[in-house]
């Protein structure tokens, strides 16, 4: 096991392009909570994920602010949310090879793609936190810029930053009652559940979504509904004349 973890740490450092001074930080950053049961809370990625989420948000916000002086607050917000979304971070984590670096416990076996998707997002954020603590802001920023740059597309600024609010705005423009959300399923282990929600408009189901929280599943259901009802296409807001 020690050899396996050592190999994972070496691979993570190659991915990050940085050699950690504190190997405990990087080991924690790739350790799923299921592999740290009974150990101190710092043994898994959860605390580092908390820090990394804030560092990531601040660096992405500053980068976008400086890169797009022509964008108003709404466009900057939508672009930021798109870049730091769980979907994007999970995709980036898979692209750079983090899937083979995560240390899972036996209780996580069998969760398949769902469990991996969530873990990739969390490990990306925890690595940002670890890089920030070990090497400082510049090191964390270099990693973020390099890995997120391929996903930086200005059309992301045309995506709704709050799909639930945008869906409500769209349907109420026509005098329809606000959308109704219903939680239809909860699955997975207690420490990493998956929620499935549907959204109804006038009693008709128009969207379905899943997520690691009830709120996230409702947001995904709203995104699905916006596509289904023709208010967005591939996540981009359509103008009235384009519908």
N, C-alpha and C positions, 0 to 999 in steps of 0.2 A: 504493500500500500504506500509506504514512504517513497519508494522509487517511482510509483505511478504519480503521486502528487508532485514530486520533484520535476518529473517530466512535464506535467501540466504547467507548472510555474515557469519552466524554461520556455515553453511554447507561448504562454501569455506574454512574457517579456518580449519575445520576438514580434508578436502581433502589435504590442504597444510601442515597439521601437524604443524601449526604455528598460534599464536595469535597476530594479528596486534595491534600495539599501535595506529596507525592512521587509524581509520575505514573509513575515507573519501577515502583513497587510495584504499582499497579493494572494496568499493562500486563503485568507478570509474572503477576499473579493470573489473567488470562484467556488466557494463552498456553499452548497444549497442548505437551507435550514434542516432538511431531512437527514443530512450527514453530520449535523452538529447537535443532535438531541442529547440532552444531559450535560452539554458543555456550556461555558459562558456565552452570553449573547454575542460577544465580539467574535466568536468562532465562525459565524456564518456571514453572509453578505448583507444582512438586513440593515445594520447600522451604517455601513459604508454606502449602501444604496440611498439611504436618507440624505446623507451629505452630498453624494454625487448628483442626485436629482436637483438640488439647489444650485450646485456649481454649474451643472450643464445648462440649466435655465438661464443663469446670469451670463454665461459666456455666449450662448446662442443669441440672447437678446442684444448684447452689446455688438456682436458681430453683424447682426442684421441691421441694427440702428446705423452703424457706420457704413455698411455696404449699400444700403438702399435709402439715400436721403430723400428720394422722391415719394417714398411710401408713407401713407398716413398710419395712425395708430392701429386702425382696423386691419390693414394689410399686414403690418408687421406682426400683429398678434396672431393672425391666421397662419402666417408662414412659420412662426415660432412653434405654435401648437402642433402643426403638421410634422415638423422636424423632430420634436421631442416626444411624439406620441409613442405608445407602446408598440404599435404596428411597425413604425419606422425603426425604432431601436432594436426590435427583435429581428427585423430584416437585416439591419446592419451587422448585428451580432453574428448572424448566420454567415453573412458574406465574408467577414474577416476571420472566421474559423473558431469562434468561441464555443461552439457546441461540443467540441472534443476536449475542452478545457474544464468543463464544469464537473465538480465533485458532487455526485448524488448519493443519498442514502438509500437503503433497501426499501423504505416505505414509499419512495417516489417511483419505484419500478412499476412499469405498466401504465403510467399516465400518458406515454407516447408524445405525439406532436404538441398536444395542449400544454403539458407540463414543460416541455422544452421551450415553447414559444414564450411563456411567462418568464422562465429562468434566463433566457437570452437577454430580454429587456432588463431584468434586474441586475444581471452580471455586468452589462454594459455600464449601467449607472454606478454600480459599486466600484468598477475599475476607474471611472472618472474620479470618484472620491478617493480611492487609493493613490492614484497618480497625483492628485492635488495635495494630499498629506505628505507624500514621500518626496515629490519633486517640485511642488509649487504650482501656481496658476499657469505659468507658461507651458509646463509639461502637459498639464491637463488640457489646455487649450489646443496645443499642437495635435494631440490625439483626436479631440473632438472635430477640429477643422478637417483633418485628413480623412476621417471615417465618414463624416456627414456630408462632405462636399459633393460626392456623386448624387446625393439626394436633394441638393439645393436647386429647386426649379421655381421660378417666379410665379408660375401658374398656381402653385400651392397657396399663394396669397389670396386666391379667389375661392378658397374653400371656406365653408362656414366654421368659425372658431367654436361655436356652441351649437351643434346640430339639433339639440332638443329645442332650444329657443328659436332657431331658424325655422324648424318644422312647424312649431306653433304659430309663428308669424305668417308663414305661407298658407296654412290651412285656414287661419282666422281671417285672412284677407277676403276670403270668399264667404264669410259669415258662418263657417263651420265651427262646431264646438272644439275646445282644445283636445289634443291627442291624449289618449289614456294608455298608460304603461302597465303591463302585468308581468310579474315574475313567473315563469312557467317551469323552470327546472334549476336545481342546484346539484352539482356533482363534484367529485374530486375529494382529496383529503382535506381535513379541517384547516391545515396551515396554508393551503393553496387551492381554494375552491374555485369552481367555474360557475358563473351565473348565466342563465339564458332568459331573456325578456322579449316580449312582443309589444308592438304599439298598434293601437286601434284608432281609426278615424271614422266617426259615425258608426261605430260598432263593427267595422270591417278591419281585419288584420292587414296592415300595409307594410309592416317591417318586422324583422327579427334580428337579434344580435346577441353575442356572447361576450363575456369579459370576466376579469378577475374580481370585480365588485358589481353590485347591483347597479350602481351609477354608471359604470363603464358599459355594462350590457345594454342599458337603456340608451346610452349615447350611440352605440353601434346599431341598435334597432332604429333609431332616428335617422342615421346615415342611410341605412337600407331603405327606409321609407322615402327619403328624399329622392333617391334614385328611382324607386318604383313609381313614384308620383310625378316624376319628370321635372323636379325642381333643381336637380343636379345631374351631371353626367360625369362619370369617373371621379366623383367627388367635387367637381368644379361647379360653382353656382351658374346656372343658365339665366341669361337675360330673357325678358318676356318674349322678345322677338325670335329667340332661338328655340322656344318650346314647340 
